[in-house]
Amino acid sequence: MTASAALTHDLPAHPPGASPSTGSRAAVPHGPGELTLARARWEVPASLGVLLLTGILYVWNLAASGWANAFYSAAVQAGTQNWVAFFYGSSDAGNSITVDKPPASLWIMELSARVFGLSSWSILVPEALMGVATAAIILFTVRRRFGATAGLISAGAFALTPVAALMFRFNNPDALLLLLLTASVALTLRALDRQQLRWLLLAGVAVGFGFLTKQLQAFLVLPVLAGVYFAFAGTTILKRIWHLLAALGAVIVSAGWWVAVVELVPASARPYIGGSQTNSFLELTFGYNGFGRITGAETGSVTGGGARATAGGGMWGSTGLFRLFENDIGGQISWLIPTALILGTAALVLIGRAPRRDPRRILIVAFASWLVVTLLAFSFMAGIFHAYYTVALAAPLAGLLGAAGVVVFRHRDRLWVRILLAATAVLTAIWAWVLLDRATGWLPWLKVVVLVVSLLGAALVLIPPRSRILTASTVSALLVGALLAPAAYTLETVGSAHSGSIVTAGPAVAGGSGGFGGGFRGGFAGGAPGALPRGGTGAGQGGTGGFGGRQAQGGTGGGQGTTGQGTQGGTGTFPQGGARRGAGGAGGLLQASTVSAQLKTLLTANASQYTWVAASIGSQTAAGYQLGTGGAVMPIGGFNGSDPSPTLAQFQADVAAGRIHYFIAGGRMGGSNGGSDVSSQISTWVSAHFTAQTVDGVTIYDLTAQN
């Protein structure tokens, strides 16, 4: 039986326990409320093939991105050199300060780098494998309830989501977070299938480690898991409450052990908690990385959000229900969101009066709820928001699309279903046209092809089902019409290198979202005020004096921030991978610094005598020098240069003790949005007491030779 034919035969129309309809493969009950479909011969090779192709897609051209986000790569380097840095997630092996996230995602990359050596491959391949693992969880979770075809469609849609291809080839925490959250949903569904508490406890553990990956964002899935379990568990209400409390305990224990260690260890015996103003992980959790992301009141952030953002504007772009469909954000994830929501609603209608614990309904409700909750949270958060955050939608979107699409397609013998499918195909094509049209000059013919194929699919699906040939033709046209455009975006993403703190998938987009929200590849169109470094690559299409630009091709020019310290010029090469323009000199908030041969020789001379071969303001500046020299570089002020670490007195003490060799000028000064201005104080003190020298356009001070 072919996959297209299986689309109409591998999903029983009856609820579990009823007799299979004529022509359907057997539905094998495996536990109370669980539905397991018999496996056809083609399913195993097809499933392995999809996962293999996903792996190839995510590994292809991987090393071109070099260190990718040097901020995290430098922390990986530190973790391979020092086990204390490994445990806490320190930015440097001297353990002056941590990154502004918990360390779980770093642990995996650091273990890989310890085994295989520090390189772009050892850092990024684990991220790609996380993408394959996420696709596998989606595939087999959907397949268990809807058949192999639905699972394959879901896995394929996930792999071809542009922002997924971006982030599973990058070293931000988002890859591990999505893997863990996808596992938590799958484990909760397993708990409902088997009516066994241990699966729900494992789901809690997955969410707990999600917290250790990206803090409160992991908890967006908790109301979904709790609601689905409470609504559909096949036991008494009191026992459901007990099970959910036990699972909450698993979340607390799996996340809390590391938090307890950090909070109980004296501050003098551990690195400073980056991103906080009081050296507290709890402050980081509920402030900068917590409620501040919702309200925009993030002390020490790049810039203020607050009132401007909640009013619908600000540095992170406008908030509102359609935020994720606008400008360059839309091309990351929104291609199939309307389609999935329409099909999901229709599928629930078609499932109709099936028993409360029908496994098909449970999965659709779980994935749809997860999708909607996350979408609403991102749409209305007023604080820091980047386009790549939308990768969190990729798994529920793909799962819902495959599962609901198969349910609806199976019922196309009904006229209203055929009309709905045709209308959805046309709507999907029109939205793809809009998104493709924003990428001015990029494959202008593609939107025409997508529209023509989708119209063909709409016409075919209106014909009552009569033959397998018609079914195969209809399925092919509908799938190609829906997936061709995001697939093209994905291939463009895979073929390009990405580096820096803010990245986006796909080609450059006209009129990218304001401020930093647009990401590097679309340009920083807003040119928002703030202490921004100079020397970025060319502004994105439609940008107005913004910083950054189409990352893969570099370019010159570009805007600059209105205040603050700029980079000190130069065209640098990106370590371990593709060349990069606009990243030379002392670096800045978005791109890491680069190290010339002469400067590297100077910094590495007698490096073993010092805890830090150098200190510089801001983590990105420090990261480039650290990766370039192999020695610890103190990132004064943390990521934004606005953390009070170290204090001026602490820095003076380290200098007096001979622990720091050089101070590298430049970088981004602190004091933004209520943050500490200690970095400015240190810079002023250094310039007043030590002699400046210039090496390859970079100003440095020898801290062992005081005036």
C-alpha positions in Angstrom: 0.0 0.0 0.0 1.4 3.4 -1.0 1.6 6.4 1.4 -1.1 8.3 -0.5 -3.4 5.4 -0.5 -2.8 4.9 3.2 -4.0 8.4 3.8 -7.5 7.1 3.3 -7.0 3.7 4.9 -4.6 3.9 7.9 -6.8 5.9 10.1 -9.9 4.2 11.5 -13.0 6.4 11.5 -14.4 4.5 14.5 -13.6 5.2 18.1 -11.3 2.7 19.9 -13.1 -0.5 20.6 -15.5 -0.4 17.6 -15.1 -2.6 14.6 -12.8 -1.4 11.9 -14.4 -0.1 8.8 -14.0 -2.0 5.5 -10.6 -1.6 4.0 -8.9 -0.1 7.1 -5.9 -1.6 8.6 -6.4 -3.1 12.1 -6.4 -0.7 15.0 -4.7 -2.5 17.9 -5.8 -1.3 21.4 -2.6 -1.3 23.6 -4.0 0.2 26.7 -7.1 2.1 28.0 -7.9 4.9 25.6 -4.8 4.1 23.5 -4.9 3.4 19.8 -2.0 1.8 18.0 -2.2 1.2 14.3 -0.7 -1.9 12.6 2.5 -1.1 10.7 2.7 -1.5 6.9 6.0 -2.6 5.4 6.7 0.8 3.9 6.4 2.7 7.1 9.7 1.9 8.7 11.9 2.8 5.7 9.8 5.9 5.1 10.1 7.0 8.7 13.8 6.4 8.8 14.2 8.2 5.4 12.4 11.3 6.7 14.6 11.4 9.8 17.7 10.8 7.8 16.8 13.6 5.3 16.1 15.9 8.3 19.6 15.1 9.7 21.2 15.8 6.3 19.3 19.0 6.0 20.3 20.2 9.4 24.0 19.2 9.1 24.5 20.4 5.6 26.9 23.4 5.3 26.9 23.5 9.1 30.4 24.7 9.7 29.8 27.8 7.5 28.4 29.5 10.6 31.6 29.2 12.5 31.1 29.9 16.2 27.5 30.9 15.4 26.6 32.8 18.6 30.0 33.5 20.0 28.5 34.4 23.3 27.5 30.8 23.9 30.5 29.3 22.1 32.8 31.1 24.5 30.9 29.7 27.4 31.3 26.2 25.9 35.0 26.9 25.6 35.1 27.9 29.2 33.3 24.7 30.2 35.8 22.5 28.5 38.6 24.2 30.5 37.1 24.4 33.9 34.5 22.1 35.6 33.2 25.0 37.8 32.6 27.0 34.6 30.8 23.9 33.2 28.5 23.6 36.2 27.5 27.3 36.5 27.6 28.1 32.8 30.3 30.7 33.1 31.3 33.0 30.2 35.0 32.5 31.0 37.2 29.9 32.6 38.1 32.5 35.2 34.5 32.3 36.4 33.9 36.0 36.6 30.3 35.8 35.4 27.8 33.4 33.9 25.8 33.7 30.7 22.3 35.1 31.2 20.6 31.7 31.0 20.8 28.5 33.0 23.5 26.1 31.7 21.6 23.0 30.5 22.0 23.7 26.8 25.7 24.4 27.4 26.3 21.1 29.2 25.4 19.1 26.0 27.7 21.2 23.8 30.5 21.2 26.4 30.4 17.4 26.7 30.6 17.1 23.0 33.5 19.6 22.8 35.3 17.7 25.6 35.0 14.5 23.7 35.7 15.7 20.2 37.6 18.9 20.8 36.4 22.5 20.6 35.2 23.3 17.1 32.2 24.6 15.2 31.2 21.0 14.5 31.4 19.8 18.1 29.2 22.7 19.1 26.6 22.7 16.4 26.2 19.0 15.5 24.4 18.3 18.9 22.0 21.0 18.0 21.2 19.4 14.6 20.7 16.0 16.4 18.2 17.7 18.7 16.3 18.7 15.6 16.2 15.1 14.4 15.2 13.9 17.8 12.3 16.4 17.9 11.2 15.4 14.5 11.2 11.7 15.6 9.1 12.4 18.7 6.6 14.3 16.6 6.5 11.5 13.9 5.9 8.6 16.3 3.5 10.5 18.6 1.3 11.4 15.7 1.7 8.1 13.9 0.5 6.2 17.0 -2.9 7.9 16.8 -3.3 8.9 13.2 -1.2 6.6 11.1 2.1 6.7 9.4 1.1 9.2 6.7 0.1 11.8 9.3 3.3 11.2 11.2 5.4 11.6 8.0 3.6 14.8 7.1 4.1 16.2 10.6 7.8 15.4 10.6 8.3 16.8 7.1 6.5 20.0 7.9 8.6 20.4 11.0 11.9 19.8 9.2 10.9 22.3 6.5 9.9 25.1 8.9 12.5 27.9 8.2 13.0 28.9 11.8 13.5 25.3 12.9 16.2 24.9 10.2 17.8 28.0 11.6 17.8 27.2 15.3 18.6 23.5 15.1 21.8 24.6 13.2 22.6 27.3 15.8 23.8 27.2 19.4 21.2 29.1 21.3 19.2 27.4 24.0 16.0 27.2 21.9 16.9 23.9 20.3 17.1 22.0 23.5 14.1 23.8 24.9 11.9 22.7 22.1 13.1 19.1 22.2 12.3 19.0 25.9 8.9 20.6 25.6 8.0 18.3 22.7 9.1 15.3 24.9 6.9 16.6 27.7 3.8 16.7 25.5 4.5 13.2 24.1 5.1 11.8 27.6 1.8 13.4 28.9 -0.1 11.8 26.0 1.6 8.5 26.9 0.5 8.9 30.5 -3.1 9.4 29.3 -2.8 6.3 27.0 -1.4 4.0 29.7 -2.9 5.6 32.7 0.4 5.3 34.4 1.8 8.1 36.7 5.4 7.5 35.8 5.0 8.9 32.3 3.5 12.1 33.7 6.4 12.4 36.2 8.8 12.1 33.3 6.9 14.9 31.5 7.5 17.0 34.6 11.2 16.2 34.5 11.4 17.3 30.9 9.8 20.6 31.8 12.1 21.0 34.7 15.1 20.6 32.6 13.5 23.0 30.1 13.5 25.5 32.9 17.3 24.9 33.3 17.5 25.6 29.6 15.6 28.9 29.2 13.8 29.5 32.5 10.2 30.6 32.6 9.6 30.1 28.9 9.5 26.4 29.6 6.5 26.9 31.8 4.3 28.1 28.9 3.5 24.4 28.3 2.5 23.7 31.9 -1.2 24.9 31.6 -1.6 22.9 28.4 -0.2 19.7 30.0 -2.3 20.2 33.2 -5.4 21.1 31.3 -5.2 18.1 28.9 -4.5 15.6 31.6 -7.2 16.9 33.9 -9.7 16.9 31.1 -8.9 13.5 29.6 -7.4 11.3 32.3 -9.4 8.1 32.8 -9.5 8.3 36.6 -11.3 10.2 39.4 -10.9 13.9 39.8 -9.1 13.5 43.1 -6.6 11.2 41.6 -6.1 13.5 38.6 -5.3 16.3 41.0 -2.9 14.1 42.9 -1.1 13.1 39.7 -0.8 16.7 38.6 0.6 17.7 42.0 3.1 14.9 41.8 4.1 16.0 38.3 4.6 19.5 39.6 6.9 18.1 42.3 8.9 16.5 39.5 9.2 19.8 37.8 10.4 21.5 41.0 12.9 18.8 41.9 14.4 18.5 38.4 14.7 22.3 38.0 15.3 23.2 41.7 18.4 21.2 42.5 20.6 23.4 40.4 18.8 26.6 41.6 19.3 25.6 45.2 23.0 25.0 44.7 23.4 28.4 43.1 21.4 30.3 45.7 23.0 28.5 48.7 26.6 28.7 47.6 28.1 32.0 48.9 28.4 34.6 46.1 32.2 34.8 46.8 32.5 31.1 45.9 30.8 31.1 42.6 30.6 33.3 39.5 28.3 36.3 39.3 24.9 35.5 37.8 24.9 37.3 34.5 21.8 39.3 33.6 20.9 40.1 37.2 21.6 43.3 39.1 21.9 41.6 42.5 23.8 38.5 41.7 20.7 36.4 42.1 19.4 33.6 39.9 15.9 34.2 41.3 16.1 37.8 40.2 17.2 36.7 36.8 14.4 34.2 36.6 11.6 36.6 37.6 13.0 39.8 36.2 15.2 40.0 33.1 14.3 36.5 31.9 10.8 36.4 33.4 8.1 39.0 33.9 10.3 41.7 32.4 9.9 39.9 29.0 6.1 40.3 29.4 6.0 43.9 30.7 9.1 45.3 29.0 10.5 46.5 32.3 13.8 44.6 32.0 16.4 46.3 34.2 19.8 46.3 32.5 18.4 45.3 29.1 19.6 46.7 25.8 16.9 49.3 25.9 13.6 50.0 27.7 10.4 48.4 26.6 7.7 49.2 29.0 5.2 51.8 28.1 6.4 52.1 24.5 6.1 48.4 23.9 2.8 48.0 25.6 1.4 50.8 23.5 2.1 48.8 20.4 5.6 49.9 19.5 9.1 50.1 20.8 12.4 48.5 20.1 11.1 45.0 19.9 8.4 45.8 17.4 4.7 46.2 17.8 2.7 43.8 19.9 -0.7 42.4 19.0 -2.6 39.4 17.7 -0.9 39.5 14.3 2.6 40.2 15.4 3.9 36.9 14.3 2.5 37.4 10.8 4.2 40.8 10.2 7.4 41.7 8.3 10.3 39.3 8.6 8.7 37.4 11.5 6.0 36.0 9.3 8.5 34.2 7.1 10.0 32.4 10.1 6.9 30.4 11.1 3.5 31.7 9.9 3.2 30.0 6.5 0.9 27.2 7.8 -0.5 28.6 11.0 -3.9 29.6 9.5 -4.0 26.2 7.7 -3.3 24.3 10.9 -5.9 26.2 13.0 -8.6 25.8 10.3 -7.9 22.0 9.9 -7.6 21.5 13.6 -11.0 23.0 14.2 -12.5 21.0 11.4 -11.0 17.8 12.7 -12.5 18.3 16.1 -15.9 18.8 14.5 -15.5 15.6 12.4 -14.4 13.6 15.4 -17.6 14.8 16.9 -19.2 12.6 19.5 -16.4 10.1 19.9 -15.7 9.1 23.5 -14.2 11.7 25.8 -10.9 9.9 25.8 -10.6 9.4 22.1 -6.8 9.6 21.5 -7.3 11.5 18.3 -9.2 14.3 20.0 -6.7 14.4 22.9 -3.7 14.9 20.6 -5.4 17.6 18.5 -6.4 19.5 21.6 -3.0 19.1 23.1 -1.1 20.4 20.1 -3.6 23.1 19.2 -3.6 24.4 22.8 0.2 24.4 22.9 0.3 26.3 19.6 -2.3 28.9 20.7 -0.9 29.5 24.2 2.7 30.1 22.8 1.4 32.2 19.9 -0.5 34.5 22.3 2.4 34.8 24.7 4.8 35.9 21.9 2.2 38.1 20.3 1.7 40.3 23.4 5.0 40.1 25.3 6.3 43.7 25.5 9.9 42.9 26.4 12.8 41.5 24.5 11.5 39.6 21.5 13.5 38.1 18.6 12.1 36.5 15.5 13.9 33.2 16.2 11.8 32.8 19.4 9.1 31.5 17.1 10.8 28.2 16.8 8.8 27.3 19.9 5.8 27.1 17.6 7.3 24.6 15.1 6.6 21.4 16.9 2.9 22.0 17.8 2.3 23.5 14.4 3.7 20.5 12.6 2.0 18.0 14.8 -1.4 19.7 14.5 -1.0 20.1 10.7 -0.3 16.4 10.0 -2.9 15.0 12.5 -5.8 17.3 11.6 -5.0 17.3 7.9 -5.3 13.5 7.7 -8.6 13.5 9.7 -10.1 16.1 7.4 -8.8 14.6 4.2 -10.3 11.2 5.1 -13.8 12.8 5.3 -13.6 14.4 1.9 -16.6 12.4 0.7 -18.6 15.2 2.4 -19.1 18.2 0.2 -18.5 20.8 3.0 -15.1 19.1 3.8 -14.1 19.3 0.1 -15.0 22.9 -0.1 -13.1 23.6 3.2 -10.0 21.8 1.9 -10.1 23.8 -1.4 -10.6 27.1 0.4 -7.8 26.3 2.8 -5.4 25.5 0.0 -6.2 28.8 -1.8 -5.8 30.7 1.5 -2.5 29.0 2.2 -1.3 30.0 -1.3 -2.4 33.6 -1.0 -0.6 33.9 2.4 2.6 32.3 0.8 2.3 34.9 -2.0 2.2 37.7 0.6 5.2 36.4 2.5 7.3 35.7 -0.6 6.4 39.1 -2.0 8.1 40.7 1.1 11.4 39.2 0.0 11.8 41.6 -2.9 13.8 40.2 -5.7 14.2 36.7 -4.2 12.9 34.0 -6.5 10.1 36.1 -7.9 8.7 33.1 -9.9 8.2 31.0 -6.8 4.9 32.6 -5.7 3.4 32.0 -9.1 4.3 28.3 -9.0 2.9 28.0 -5.4 -0.3 29.6 -6.5 -0.7 27.4 -9.6 0.0 24.2 -7.8 -2.3 25.1 -4.9 -5.1 26.0 -7.3 -4.6 22.7 -9.0 -4.9 20.9 -5.6 -8.0 22.9 -4.7 -9.6 21.9 -8.0 -8.7 18.2 -7.5 -9.9 18.0 -4.0 -13.3 19.3 -5.0 -13.8 16.2 -7.1 -15.5 13.4 -5.1 -12.9 10.7 -4.2 -13.1 7.8 -6.8 -9.6 6.3 -7.3 -6.2 6.0 -5.8 -4.7 7.9 -8.7 -7.0 10.9 -8.0 -6.1 10.6 -4.3 -2.4 10.5 -5.0 -2.6 13.5 -7.4 -4.7 15.5 -4.9 -2.4 14.8 -2.0 0.7 15.6 -4.0 -0.7 19.0 -5.2 -1.9 20.0 -1.8 1.3 19.1 0.0 3.6 20.7 -2.6 1.4 23.8 -2.7 1.6 24.1 1.1 5.2 23.2 1.7 7.1 24.5 -1.4 7.4 28.1 -0.2 8.6 27.4 3.4 10.9 24.6 2.0 12.5 27.2 -0.3 13.0 29.5 2.7 14.5 26.6 4.6 16.9 25.7 1.8 18.0 29.4 1.6 18.6 29.3 5.4 20.6 26.1 5.2 22.7 27.5 2.4 23.7 30.6 4.3 25.9 31.2 7.3 24.5 32.8 10.5 26.4 34.4 13.3 25.9 36.9 16.1 23.3 37.3 18.8 20.2 37.9 16.6 19.6 35.8 13.5 16.6 35.1 11.2 15.8 32.5 8.6 15.2 33.1 4.9 16.2 35.9 2.6 16.3 39.6 3.4 12.8 41.1 3.8 11.6 44.5 3.0 10.5 46.6 5.9 11.8 44.3 8.7 10.3 44.8 12.1 11.5 47.6 14.2 14.7 47.7 16.3 16.3 44.4 17.1 13.1 42.4 16.4 14.0 42.0 12.8 17.1 40.0 13.3 20.4 40.2 11.4 19.3 38.8 8.0 16.4 41.2 7.6 18.3 44.2 8.8 17.5 46.4 11.8 15.0 48.6 10.1 14.0 50.7 13.0 17.4 52.2 13.8 16.1 52.5 17.3 18.0 54.6 19.7 20.4 53.1 22.2 24.0 52.4 22.8 24.7 50.3 19.7 28.0 49.4 18.3 29.2 50.7 14.9 30.2 48.9 11.8 27.4 46.5 11.1 26.7 45.0 7.7 24.5 46.7 5.2 20.9 47.6 6.3 18.1 45.3 5.3 15.8 46.2 2.4 13.4 48.8 3.5 15.5 49.6 6.6 16.0 53.2 7.7 19.4 53.6 9.1 19.2 50.4 11.1 22.1 48.4 12.3 23.0 45.1 10.7 21.7 43.6 7.5 21.6 40.5 5.3 24.1 38.5 7.2 25.0 35.9 4.7 26.3 38.3 2.1 27.7 40.9 4.4 28.1 44.2 2.8 29.3 47.6 3.9 27.7 50.7 5.3 24.9 50.3 7.7 23.7 52.5 10.4 25.1 53.0 13.8 23.7 53.6 17.3 23.1 57.1 18.5 25.3 56.7 21.5 27.8 54.4 23.1 31.1 52.8 22.2 31.6 51.6 18.6 33.8 48.8 17.4 37.2 49.8 16.2 36.7 49.0 12.5 38.1 46.4 10.4 37.0 43.5 8.3 37.6 40.3 10.1 37.3 36.6 9.3 35.0 34.4 11.3 36.8 31.6 13.1 36.2 28.0 12.1 34.0 29.0 9.2 32.7 31.4 6.6 34.1 34.9 6.3 32.2 37.8 7.9 32.3 41.5 7.2 31.5 44.1 9.8 32.6 41.9 12.7 36.2 43.1 13.1 37.9 45.1 15.8 36.6 45.2 19.3 33.2 43.7 18.5 29.9 44.8 20.1 26.5 43.8 21.2 25.6 41.8 18.1 28.8 40.3 16.7 31.9 39.0 18.4 35.2 40.7 18.0 38.0 39.3 15.8 41.6 38.9 16.7 44.5 39.7 14.3 47.7 37.6 14.4 49.6 40.5 16.0 47.0 41.1 18.6 46.7 37.3 19.4 50.5 37.1 19.8 50.4 40.0 22.3 47.4 38.6 24.3 48.7 35.1 24.5 52.2 36.0 25.7 52.8 34.5 29.2 49.0 33.8 29.3 49.5 31.0 31.9 50.6 33.6 34.5 47.1 35.3 34.5 43.6 34.2 35.4 42.4 36.4 32.5 44.5 37.3 29.5 42.4 40.4 29.1 39.2 42.1 30.2 36.7 43.9 27.9 33.3 45.4 28.2 30.4 43.3 27.1 30.3 39.6 26.5 30.4 39.6 22.7 33.6 41.6 22.7 35.1 39.3 25.3 33.8 36.2 23.5 35.6 36.9 20.3 38.9 37.5 22.0 38.5 34.5 24.2 37.7 32.2 21.2 40.5 33.7 19.2 43.2 33.3 21.9 42.0 30.3 23.9 42.5 32.2 27.1 39.9 33.5 29.6 38.7 37.0 28.9 36.7 38.8 31.6 33.4 40.2 30.1 32.9 43.3 32.2 29.2 44.0 32.7 28.0 40.7 31.2 26.1 40.6 27.9 24.7 44.1 27.9 27.7 45.7 29.7 25.1 46.7 32.4 25.6 44.1 35.1 27.6 45.2 38.2 30.2 42.6 37.7 32.9 43.1 38.7 32.6 46.2 40.8 35.3 48.8 40.4 36.8 47.8 43.7 36.8 44.1 42.7 38.4 45.0 39.4 41.1 47.1 41.0 41.8 44.2 43.4 42.2 41.8 40.5 44.5 44.2 38.7 46.6 44.7 41.9 46.9 41.0 42.3 48.1 40.6 38.8 45.2 38.4 37.7 44.3 40.5 34.5 46.9 41.3 31.9 45.2 43.6 29.4 42.1 45.8 29.2 40.6 46.1 25.7 38.8 49.3 25.1 35.5 49.6 23.2 32.5 47.4 23.6 29.1 48.6 24.9 29.1 50.6 28.1 26.6 49.9 30.9 23.9 52.0 32.5 21.1 51.2 30.0 17.6 50.9 31.2 18.4 51.2 34.9 21.4 48.8 34.8 24.7 49.3 36.4 27.3 51.8 35.0 30.2 50.0 36.6 31.7 49.2 33.2 31.9 52.9 32.5 33.6 53.5 35.8 36.1 50.8 35.1 36.9 52.1 31.6 37.4 55.6 33.1 39.7 54.3 35.8 41.8 52.3 33.4 42.2 55.1 30.9 43.3 57.4 33.8 45.9 55.1 35.3 47.3 53.1 32.4 48.9 53.9 29.0 46.9 53.2 25.9 48.5 51.5 22.9 46.9 50.6 19.5 47.4 47.2 17.9 45.7 46.7 14.5 43.2 49.4 15.2 42.3 48.1 18.7 43.1 50.2 21.8 44.5 48.1 24.7 46.0 48.8 28.1 48.7 46.8 29.8 47.3 46.5 33.4 50.7 45.3 34.7 52.3 48.6 33.8 50.5 51.3 35.8 51.4 55.0 35.1 
